[in-house]
Amino acid sequence: MKQNGFTYVLCLYITALGITTMLGTTSIFQTKIQMEKQLQNHYLASTILNLSIPNNISKIQSSQKSFTEKHNSAILWYNWAESSEDSITYAITIQLNNGYTSKQTICWNMKTKNLLVDTK
């Protein structure tokens, strides 16, 4: 067979195209993994908050200004934000041991004795 310059350029083009495709696929996969970790952290923080609220209802009802609760994988800071005749609002910061931090707000309605959780 006779060698020509076109075959060499075609091989380089196909190799470059393959490398670009693999790098793009790797980048997409890495981004997807990071998004899944973020979502897992969010759900874990929300679950820990929902589990800690029943333990702290008495503190919330008594309008305690701020308090902290520790769990195996998280620390929750309850900080009094505002209050009115009808409700008490707390700004809650949840920090997981992996560094993820979430801020949520809860509002205790004193008349209906209901709790509203708002995710920021």
N, C-alpha and C positions, 0 to 999 in steps of 0.2 A: 504494500500500500504506500501511496505517496503521501507524505506529511505536508500539511499546509497550516498557515497561521490562523485560519478560521476555527479549527478544532480547539486550539489552545485557548482562544478568547471565549469560545462557547463553554468550555470546562470551567474557566474562571468565573464567568457569569453565573453558571448553575451553582457553583460552590458559594459565591457571594449571596445569591438568592437563598440558598439553604441556611447559611449562617444567620442572615437577617431574619428569616422565618423562625428559627430556633430562639434567637434572642427576644423577639417579640412575644413568642409563646411563653417563654420564661418570665418575662415582665408581667404579662397578664396573669399568669398563675400566682406570682408573688403578690400582686395587688389583691387578688381574690383571697388569698390566705390572710393578709392583713385585715381585710374587711370582715372576714369571718371571726378573727380574733377580737376585733372591736365589738362586733355584735354579741359574741359570747360574754365579753366583759360587761357590756351594758345589761344583758339579761341577768348575769350574776349579781351585779350591783342592785338591780331592781328587786330581785328575789330576796337578797339580804335585807333590804329596806322593808319589804312587805313582811318578812318574818320578825323584824325587830319592833315594828309598830305596836303589836299587841302587848309586848313587854313594857312599853313606855307610855301607854295610854294614861296611866295615873299621873305621870310627870307632865304630860301634855295638858291634861285637864286642870292641873293645879297651876298652870302657867309658869312653870319653871323656866327661867331665862335661857339657860344653855346647859347641855349635858352631853356626855360622850358615852358611846357604847362600843365595846370591842367584841369582835367575832374572830374565828380562826383565821379568816382570810381578809378581814376588812375592819376598818375603823369608821364609825359613823359619828359625825358632829352635828348635833341638833342645836341650832342657833335661833333664838326668838327673833322674828323679823318684824311683826307688827301685830296689833290686836285691836279689836273694836268691841262693842257691846255684844256682838253676835258671834265673833269668830276669833281664833288665834292662829297666826300663821308662823310656821317655822321654815327656815332655809336649812336644808340638810346637805352636808357634803359627805360623800362616801368615797373612801380611798381603799382600793384593794391592795394586797401585798405585792402585786406585780406593777404597781405604779399608776394604774388606771384610776382616774378621779371622775366622779359623777356628781352633779348638783341637781337636787330636786326640792320641790316645795310641797309642804303639806299644810292643809288648812282644816282646823277643827271647828266645826259649827256647833256652838254651845246649845242652841235651841233644839236642833234635830239630833244632836250627838252623832253626826256623821263625819267621816274623815275623807277629804279629797286630796289625792296625790297628783301633783303636776310635775311632769318631767320637762326639764329645760334642755 
